[in-house]
Amino acid sequence: MIKTYVKNADTTSLSERNFSLVPRYRRDKVDRLYHESDKKLSLTAGLIIHQVLGDGELSLAEFDKPYIKGGREFNLAHSGHFVILSVDGDTPVGCDIERMRPLDPVRVGKVVFCDNELDKIRGARDKCDVFFTLWTKKEAFIKCIGEGFHFASRRIDVSSDDNKVEYNGETYFFKEYMLDEYKIMICSTCNDFAESLEFLN
């Protein structure tokens, strides 16, 4: 089962104890950041990895997707106050979280969406909600396949209402969660998602 953990970075203290729980590369990364909010987000990411996955050695795949050698498949994302981590056993997983906010969904969407997706936004009563659903679907999918920004986002159409998409002979499934004004989307070739989010102290 794919579980998604959530941690509020606002509650993370920049304490020596918390720094001691994360590896050296994470401590160095936090130290290089200027704003306290960015420091807390980065440290929280390290803490959520430690809390859920333990102390395995973190590495980066070809397009910078993180993984733990010999460990479970996982993916990280953050937005605003929250850091999320989705994890499975050996099934690739991608996740995204976005704070829903006012914007021009068609104008912004032209950057990443195909014609079907733009048509779905144009025809929607709540255009912003559909925009963020499609945006998080697309981001979670691209992270799941491990290609990141190297993937031309218009190549994949995620406008279907059945919460799945076919790509390279594989079926990818989606699970949506809401957290206050944040939309969270998980993508995997496994269609066994936890019903709710798990919050970490």
N, C-alpha and C positions, 0 to 999 in steps of 0.2 A: 504493500500500500504506500502511495505517495503522500507523505505528510509535509505540511508547510508550517514552519515555526516563525513567530513574529516577536520582535523585541523593540521596545520604544527607546530610541537613543537618548531621549531627554533624561531618562532615569539612570543613564550610565555615568558613573563617576570616573573622572580621570585620575584615579588613585593608583598608588604603587601596587596595590594588591591586584587590581584589574590588569595593569600592565604586565604583571608577573605571569598572568594566565595565557598570554598570547606570545607567539614566537617573535624572535628578534626582527625579522623583516616587517612584521606588523607594527611593532613599536617604533621602528625607524620611519615607517610611512606616516604614522600618527604625528610624530615629532616634526615632520616636514610640512604639515598642514598649518595654515595660519589661523583660521577661524575656529573657535571652540566647538561650534556646531558640527563642522566637518571632522574635527578630531573625534568627537563623540560618535559620529556615524561610522568612521573607520574602525575605531576601537570596538564598537558594538558588533561590527561584522566579524572581527576576530574572536570576540567572546561567544557569538552564536555558533561559529564553527567549532570552537573548543567545547562548548556545552553539548552540542548535538553529535559531533563527529569525533571528538577526542583530539589527540595530539599527533595525528598522522602528518606526514610531510606533504605540504601543499605544493602542487606543480601546475603549470599552465600548458594546455594543449596547443595545437598549431595556431588557432585563432584566438588565443588567450582565454579560453574557457577553463576555469579552475577545476582541478580534480585532486584527489588524494590517492597516491600510489597504493594499489591493492585495496582501496576503500570503496565506499558506496558512492553511487552517482548523486550529485547535488548541484544546486545552482543558487546564486545569491542575487538580490536586488535591493535597492533602497530608494525611498522618495520621502521628502519632508522629514518627519520624525521617526519613520519606521524602517527597520531592516528586516527582510524576510529571507528564509532559507528553505528551499524545497529539497527533499531527499527521498531516494528510493534505494533499492538494493543494487541491481545491476542494469536498470533501465534508464536511458538518457532522460533528463528532465531539464526544462527551462522555466524560468519564472520572471514575472515583471510586476511592479507596483507603481501606480501613478496616482498623484493627487488630482482629482477632477476639479477643473477650474474653467472659468469662462474663456473662450477663444473662438476664432473663426474656423470651424471644423473643416470646411471645404477648402479654404485657402491653405491652411496648414497641412491638410490631408493630401493635397496634390504632390507633396514632396515624397510620400511613401506609399500611397494607396493606388491600386489599379482601378480601372473604370467601374467594375462591379461594386467595389467597396465605396467609391465616391458616390455612385448612384444610390447605394443603401443609405449613406449619410444624408444626401439631398432629400430622400423620400421619408426620412424619419421625423416623428413629432419631436423627440428629444435628440437633436443632432449631436449635442456634446456627449451624451451618454453613449450613443452608437460610436462616435469617434473614439472615445477612450476604450470601449470594448474591442474595437478593431485594432487600435494601437497596441494595447497590451497583448492581444492574441498574437499579433505579428511579431512583437518583440520577444515574447515567450517562445514562440516557434523558432525564431532565428537563433536564440540562445540554446534551445534544445538540440538543434542540429549541429551546434558548435561552430557556426561560421561567423557570428557576430556581424559587424558592420561591413564585412567583405561580401555579404549576401545582398544581391539587388532585391530590395524589398517588394518591388512590383511583380516579381516572378511568382509570388505565391498569393492566392486569393483566399482570404479567411472570412469572407462575407456570409458563408453558409450558416444557417441557424441550427444545424445539428451538432455543433461543437466538435467537429472533426475536419481534418483536411488530409488529402492524399498527396504524397510527395515522394518521388523516386521509388514507387512501388510499396511504400510504407504508409500506414494510417497513423496520424497524430491526433490525439484527443486533447480537449481543453476543459479546464475546471475554473470557474470564476468564483471569487469571494469578494465581499464588500467589507470594508473596515472604515467606519465613519465616512469621510468624503474620498476615501482611497479605493480604487479598483485594483484587485489582485487577480492575475491570470497565471495558471500553471499549464504547461504543455508537456506531453509525454506520449510515447508509443504504448504505454500501459494505461488502461482506462479504469484504474482502481485508485481513486482519490479519496482522501479523508473528507468526511462531511463538513468539518469545521477546522478553523485555524487553531494552532496551539500557541499560547502566549507564554513567553519565558520571562522570569524575573531578572 
